Amino acid sequence: MLEGFRVCLLSAVLGSVLVGCGGGGRGTVVGGSGGGGETPAPPAEVAQHNVACAALPAALRTSFTDLKLVSATEVAATSALPAYCDVRGTIKNNVKFAVYLPKDWNGRFQMVGNGGKAGSISFPAMVSAIQEGYATSSTDTGHDTTITAQSGARFGYDAEFGDEMEIDFAYRAVNLTARASKEIINAHYPKTIEYSYWNGCSTGGRQGLMEAQRFPEDFDGYVIGAPVNNYTRQQLSAPATLQHLYKNGIRGGNVLSQTKRDLVGNIIYNGNGTNYPGCDAMDGLKDGQIRNPLACNFHPEIHVPACGATDEPTCLTTAELTALQGVYAGHPTNSVHPLPVGSENIASGWSSWLVPDSPTGTPSLHTVMVDAFQYLMFQPDRPTFDYLTQLDWNSDPYQMEKAKQLYNATNPDLRAFAAAGKKIVMYHGWADAGVNPLGTIEYKNNVNSLFGGDTAVNSFMKLYMIPGMGHCSGGPGHNNVDWMGHVSNWVEKGQAPTSVIGTKIVGGVTSRRPHCPYPSEAVYNGTGDVNAAASFTCRTL
């Protein structure tokens, strides 16, 4: 069976057609989707409706041969949640999933994505979905993070698990769960699903783009946040930044103290009083947000004072300057983007991902990436590999070809997707220190190149870059946006989003700010309430 899956994976890469690959159901056909991956034919319609919640495990008729419903439980309404049916099941024994079926259903299905390396069902996001009337589901993608041998990236250890869990994590489990969820939903309610949506950020963003590229028939609309779609490059972002900041390993401490990061961040935002005015006010308003960090033109060797013989809080030593320049540079030889400025001293920025304020803290970027190099990136696995000290930039990145083919959702060919009338609303925070926002812009630009520019792509995909927002949320930006509302209006009513409104609470007042489709930016008009969206205009600068 394992060899069969390898053949199927190879066929997906080569665009060939095989029968019985990847789908998990009867008569599955694999073939080109226009997105470069295999597309199972939709399962035969199972004419079955109005199956009661408790009866689902015994009564459900399905096209899947390896789907098992473990339980189906009625959950009474509370002050926070509507009444719903809680369904749990497995596919292929290892892929666990849950489906919530609200009593007052809006006729729509919303599947929610995972974070990190998955390994658990995203119950909080499912709760948010049923509060809005959606039937919803989520999967652990085929491995269980509570089992030590499968936690982190250990599920990718070929010597113990082979390739199966890696393929499930890469794309298969989401596709199978989406198809199984639809059959369960359609069996339980008196009518079939009207519209299906994907909602995910980070890993969930990668999963969504993978679905759009490989299985465009699964969903009608997608909310894609901060996608780690170039998964191999995301791993390389850890050594590209942390090798400069941690000269003696993670436990040896970082080069830049919180005081020095505050110094740099304050100069970036507010200027240095001499030869640099700062970036905060570039959009016409000084509000603790940088509208476009790429326009800052900040150079630490020019704009931050250098220390002389004495190390002071108001200057950078040679070692500190070198580390800072390395982080901002990325690794151009291996296409690791430079890190935009603006997240050095804000909440959810560097202190979360790169250099924790606690002297003994571990940066999140290291926590997430360290075992990916050991179990996911190379063939064969390297269980004792330390990327901080052992990564060879001249050879190791080129040993990740299998991982690229398996995990990367970078194919810009969305012609089948667009032709079918599907829609994507994509967003990324400009102050995201965990997943570089330039990667998302790169993907949008690649799609533009294939389709001939923004005009064509804007008919099915919009990208919003959110000033001051960290990874998926957090930071000083106006990052509370009804993304699902915008994509559903586009799919169901043909109302394409233009500027969208983001909110945050400022001094007990709800502040509203427009976010504009990239590459335009929201600029203050010079007059009017700074907390009112009408005081800003979208402009391409």
N, C-alpha and C positions, 0 to 999 in steps of 0.2 A: 504493500500500500504506500509506503514511504517513497519508493522509487517512482510510483505513479504520480505522486504529487510533485516530485522533481520534474518529471516530464511535462506536467501541466504548467508548472512555473516557467519552464523553458519555452513552451509553446506560447505563453502569454507574452514573453519578451520578444519572440520572433514573429508574433502575430498570426500563427497558424491556427487551424481549427481541429479540435479534438472532441470526442464525445465522452461524457462522464467525468469531466474535470471540474474541480473547484466549487461546485454549487451545492453538493450534498443532497440533491433531490433526484428524482427519476428523470431520465432523458435530458440531462443537462447538456447544453451545447456551449462550447467555448469558442469565441471568435473575436475579431477586432470590433471595437466599439467606437472607433474614432478617437478614443482616449488612450490607446496603446495597451489596453489590458484585456483580460478575458471577460466576456459578458454572458452569464448563464441566461438561457431563455427563461422567461417568467414561468413559474410553475403552473400547471393546469389549474384552472379555476375550480375550487372546491365549493360546490353549491351547498352552503350550510350557514344558517343564521339563527339568532336567538337561542344559542346554547347558554344555559345558565352558568354563572360563575363556578359553582361547586361541581358542575357536571363536565366542565371542560377537560380535565385530565382523562376521563374515561370515554367521553363522547366525541372529542375532536377528531375529525377526519382531515388528514393533511397529506400533501404531496411529498413530505419528507419521510425518508425511511429511518433516519437516525435522530428524530426529534422526540424528546420525552418531557411531558409536563409532570413536574414533581408535586406541585400543589396549586390550588386556586382557592383563595380565601376572601370572603366578603369583609371589608373594613368599614366600620360605621363612620359617619361624618363627625367631625370635631369642629371646634371654633376656627381651626386653622386649615382644615382639609375637608374636601367634599367626600362623600361616600364613594368607594371604588372597589374593584376586584383586583386583588394582588396575585398575579400569576408568576410562578417560578418554573424554570425548565432548564434542560440541557440539550445541546446538539453535539453529536459525536462524543458524548460522555464528558468531554473536558470543557466545552464552551458553555458556561453558565450565563443565563440571562433572566431578566425580570420584565414583566409587562404590567403596567397599571391601566385599568379600564374604568374611568370615572362613570358614575351613574348618569350624570348630566354631561353627555358627550357632545362636543362641538362638530363631530363628523370628520375630525382631522387626526393625523398621526404625526407625532414629533419624536424622533429618536435622538437621544442625547449622547454626546461623546465622552471620552475619558481624558484623564490628565496623566502626565508622567509616562510610565510604562504600563498603565492600566493595571490589570490584576484584580480589579474589584468593580462592582456594578455602581454606576453613578446615581445613587438613590436621591441625594439632595436636588439634583437637576431634574429628576423625574417628578419630584414633589412640586417643583415650580411649574412644570408642564401641566400636571393635572389640576393645579389651582386655576389654570386658564382654560380648562375644559378639554385639553388634548388627551387622547390615548397615547401612552408613551412607553418607551422601552430603553434598555441599556444592557450591555454585555460586559463581562470581565475580559473579553477577547481571548479566552482559552487558557488562561493560567490564573493561579490563585496566590495573591501576594501574602496571604496569611500562612502559606506553606513555605517554610524556609528555603527549600530546594527550588521554589519557583519565584521567590521574591526578587525585587529589583529586576535585573536582566538575567537572572540565573535560569529562567525558563528557556533561554536560548542556548544552554549548554548542550551541544550536539552529542557529546559522549553519553549523556543521560536521557535526553528527550528527542534527539534527532532534529529534523527540520519542522515538525508538525506545529509546535507552539509558536515558532517564529512566523510561519505562514499565517496562522490564525491572527497573531498580533498585527502583522503587516496589513492585512486587508480582508482575509476570508471570514473571520468571525463576525465582523460588522455586517458584511453582505448577507451571511446566513441568518443572522439575528433579525435583520430588516425584513427578510422574506418570511421567516417564521412568525414574526410579530404581526405582519399584515394578515396572515392566515388566521391567527388567534383573534385579532380584532374583528375581522370580517365574520368569523364564526359566532362571536359573542353578541354583536349588535344586529339590529334588524336590517341595516343597510350597509353597503360597502363604504370603504374610506373614500372621502371626496378628494382630499389632498394630503400629501405626505411631505414632511419636512425633516431636515437635519439641523442640529444645533450643537456646535462644539467649538472649543477654544484650545489652543496649544496642540497637544496630541489629538484632541477632538477636531481641531482645524485640519490637521494632516489627514485624519480619517475621512473628513468630509470631502476634501479635494481628491482623495483616493477613490471615493465613491463616484464623484463626478467624472473622473477620468476612466475608471474601469467599469463601473456599473451605473450608468446615467439613468437607467430606468427605475432605480430604487426610490428616488425622491424627486419632488417637483421644485422645491426651493431649499436653499442652503444658507445657514448663517455660519460663516467661517471666520473664526477669530484667531489672530496671532499664530498662524499655522507653522508647525515644524515640518513643513512638507519636504524640504531638503534635509532629510533625517541624518544622512552621513555628515553633511557640512555642519549641522547643529552639534554633533559630537565634537567635531574639530574646533568649534568655537571655544570649548573649554581650555585646551592647551594654548590656543591662540591668544587668550586673555590671561589665564591663570599662571602660565609659565613665566610671565613677566612679573606677576604680583607675589608669587610664592617661590622664592629662590631656593629655599631649603625644605620644600615639600609643604603640604597643607598644615602639618603640625608645627612647622617651623615659623609660622606667623607670616603676615603679609607686609609688603613694603610700605603701603600707604596707610597711615593712621586715619582715624575719623577726623581729626583736626585738619589734616592736609586735604582730605576729600572735601571738607567744608570750605576750605580756602579756595580750592579749584572751582567748586560748584558756585560759590558766591560770586567769583569773578566772571564765570560764564553767564550767569543770570544778570548781574548788576554792574559789571565792568570793573576796571581797576583804577579808575580816576585819572588815568594818564592817556595811554594809547589804545584803550579798548573800551567801547561804550556798553558792552553787555548785550545779550540776546533777548532778554525778556520783553523789552519795549519795542522790538522790531515790527510787531504787528499793530503798533499804534496804542498799545495799552500795557502797562506794567502790572501783571496780575499773577506772577509766579508760574507762568506757563510759557513755553517756547513753541511757537506755532510751527516752525520748520527748522529743526536743528541743523540741517544741511546748509542753511544760509548763514550760520553763525560765524564762520571763518575764524574759529578760535585755534590758536597755536600756543600750547603751554610754554614752549621755549622762548616765546616772545612776550606773552601776556601775563605770565606768572613770575614774580621775582625769584631770582636764583639765590640760594644761600651762599654766603661767603665761607669764612672759616668756622662760623657757628651756625648750628642748625636751629632755626627759629620757627614758630608757628606760622609766620607770615611769608615763608619762602619754601622753595623746593630744593632738596639736595640733588646732586647728580644722579644718584640711584633712584630717587623718587621720580624725577623727570624722565629718566629712561624707561621706567616701568609704565608711566602714564602714556608716553608716546607709543609704546608697544601695544597697549590695550586699544588705543585709538586707531592704530594702523591695521588691525586685523592680520590676515595672512594672504596677501594678494596672489602669491604663487599658487595657493591652493583654494582660491576663490572664497576665503573667509572674509566677509565684509568688514570694513572699519566700523567701530561702534560709534553711533552718533552721540554727541554731547548732550548733557541735560539731566542725566539720572544719577550723577555722582553723589549728591547729598539730599535726595528726596526719598520719601517713604516708598517702599517696594522697588527701589533702585539698586545701586551697587551694594548697599548694606544687606540686601536680601540675597543677591545672586553672586557677587564677586568678592566682597571683603566685609564679612559680618562685623558689626561694632564690637561684639564680644571677642576678646583676644583668643579664646578657645573655640570660637564658633567655626563651623564648616560652611563654606559657600554653597548655596543650593546648586549652582552650576556643576560643581564637583560631585555632589551627592548624586545627581541625576545621571551624570555622564560616566563616572569612573568605571562601573561594571559593564556599561555598554561596550566599552573597548575590549573588555575581557570575554564577553559572551555573544555579542551581536555583530560587531564590525568586521571580524576577520574569519577566514576559513583556512585552516582549522582555528578553533577558539584558542585564546591566550589567557587562561584563568589567573595567572599571576602578573599580568601586564600592568605597568604603572605608566600612564600616559604622560605624567609630569616629568618623569626622568628618562623614559625609554622610547617615547615616540620619535621616529625618524621622519622628519618632514619631507625628505627626499624620496622615501620609498613607501612608508606605511599608508598614506592617503590613497595610493594607487593599488593597495591590496584590498580595497573595500568594494570591488565591483559587484560581487554577489549581494552585498548589503544595499547598494544603490538600486539594483534591480528589484529587490524585495520591498524595501521600506520607503523609497523616495517617491513622493507624489508630485513630480515636477513637470510632467508632460503637459505642454500648453495646448495640445490639440483637443479642443472642446467642441469640435464641429458637430458631432452627433448630439452632444449635450445641448448646444444652442439651437440646433434644428428641431429638437423635441420641445422647445419652449421652456426649458428649465432656467432657473434664476439663481444667482449667487450674490449675496451681500457679504462683503469681506471687510474686516477691520483689523487694525493693529495700533498699539500705543507707541507714540514716538519715544516715550521714556522707558521702553521695555529693555532692560539690561539682561534678560534671560534668553529671549529669542530675538535676534536682530531684526528690526523692522525693515531693513533694506532688502532682506530676502523676500518679503511679501511684495514689495514694490517690484523687485526683479521678476517675480512670477507674473504679475500683472503686465509688466512691459513685454515679457515673452509672449503672452497671449495676444497683446496688441500687435506685436510683430507678425504673428501668424495670420491674424484677421485683418490686418491693414490699418490699425489705429484705434483710438479711443471711441470714435463714433460707432464703429461696428461692435466693439466689445461692450460698450455701455448698454446695448440692447439686452444683454443677459448677465453682465457682471459689473458691480460697482465696488470700488475700494475706498475706504475711509481711514485716514491716518489721524489718530486722536492725540492732540497735544497734551502732554503732562500725564498720560496714562502709562502705568507699568504693564506687567505681563498679564493680560486678560482683564485686569482691573487695578485698582489702587493708584496712588499718586495724586497730585493736585489737580488733575484734569477733570473735565466734565464728562465722566465716563459712564454714566447711567443712561443707556440708550435702549429703546424698545426695538432691538434688531429683528426679532421675530415678527413683530407687527409690520415692519417695513417690507420684509421679504414676502409675507403672506399677502399684503396689499398688491404687491407687484405681480405675484403669481395669479391671484384670484380676480383682481380688479383691473389689472393692466396699469396700475399706478406706480411707475418707476420712481424710486426715491431720488430726490435731488439733494438739498441740504437736509440733514437730520438733526434733531435737537438732542443734545446731551445735557444732563442736569447734575448738580451737586448742591449740597447745603453749605451756605456761607453765612456765618453769624445767625443761624436760625432761619435764613431766607433761602428759598429755592432759586438758585442761579441757573439760567438757561443760556446755552451757547450753541450756535449752529456748527455742525461738522460738515465739511464740503467734500464732494467726490474728488478724489485725487486726480490731477495734481493741483486743484484749486485749494485755497486756504481762506479761513474766516478772518477778516480784518476789521478792526474797530472803526466805525464811521467818524469818530472824533467827538461826537456828542451823543447824549442819551444815556439811559440807565445801563451800566456795565453788566448788570445781571439779567438784562433783557436780550433775547435772541435778535430782536429787530434792530438792535444797535450795531449789528455786524453784517458784513456783506462778503459773499464768496468771490474771491478774485484769483486769477492765475497770475502769479507774480514771476 
